[in-house]
Amino acid sequence: DSGVTQTPKHLITATGQRVTLRCSPRSGDLSVYWYQQSLDQGLQFLIQYYNGEERAKGNILERFSAQQFPDLHSELNLSSLELGDSALYFCASSPGTGSYEQYFGPGTRLTVT
Amino acid sequence: AQSVTQLGSHVSVSEGALVLLRCNYSSSVPPYLFWYVQYPNQGLQLLLKYTTGATLVKGINGFEAEFKKSETSFHLTKPSAHMSDAAEYFCAVIRHTGNQFYFGTGTSLTVIP
């Protein structure tokens, strides 16, 4: 158990819909990262937040957005969903200063039908 | 720009045989290097990391990796494979000054009884 929690574990929704994925980092970690894992794209970095502020952006679509709240939990919002958005979405956290290893949550499996 | 190459998307070894999973990075400055393991339907778990110091790094579950600057490599080894080692293995790099992980495409390890 990494200490990172993600909800929900599974999510099934229809095209065009909007969903929110939630992540709680390990206690004391200030950085949260979001990743998308799919068979054709592999593990892709989406976005990073550090202590509430966006720190780095990767291959995140404009239909996707994220935020980190004062209690350090983070949410990833996916809108206008397409079939190709079906994937595993991972959250990871790290202390953020001087420590670079990331600790991954169990993931949310999103299925868009 | 950072990139990571994992040679061999699938590796099969017999139980008790040596495990060797290859990872090469491209970077003008040696980055920090990591190996993660992903068991089916689970998140990624940190196996080991190299930041500074001794180039031979020992991790969990009997795995180790050696940073070779001259070869820009960070190959993962284990002297004797166990059935429980069957999983997907990811190599990742991060710059000293950055926060973004770059993951390899992964190597699926099969252990044959």
Contacts between the chains, C-beta under 8 A, distances in Angstrom:
chain1	res1	chain2	res2	distance
A	2	B	43	6.6
A	2	B	45	7.1
A	4	B	43	7.6
A	31	B	99	6.9
A	33	B	101	7.4
A	42	B	103	6.9
A	42	B	105	5.0
A	42	B	106	6.6
A	43	B	44	8.0
A	43	B	90	6.5
A	43	B	103	4.4
A	43	B	106	7.2
A	45	B	100	5.7
A	45	B	101	6.2
A	45	B	102	7.7
A	45	B	103	7.7
A	48	B	99	5.7
A	48	B	100	6.9
A	50	B	99	7.6
A	55	B	99	5.9
A	56	B	98	7.4
A	56	B	99	5.4
A	56	B	100	5.0
A	58	B	100	6.4
A	90	B	43	5.9
A	90	B	44	7.0
A	92	B	44	7.6
A	96	B	99	7.9
A	100	B	32	5.2
A	100	B	34	8.0
A	100	B	49	7.6
A	100	B	51	7.0
A	100	B	94	5.3
A	100	B	99	7.7
A	101	B	34	6.4
A	101	B	46	5.4
A	101	B	49	5.5
A	102	B	46	7.7
A	102	B	101	6.4
A	103	B	46	6.9
A	104	B	36	7.6
A	104	B	43	3.9
A	104	B	44	4.2
A	104	B	45	7.2
A	105	B	43	5.4
A	106	B	42	6.2
A	106	B	43	4.7
A	107	B	42	7.8
A	107	B	43	5.3
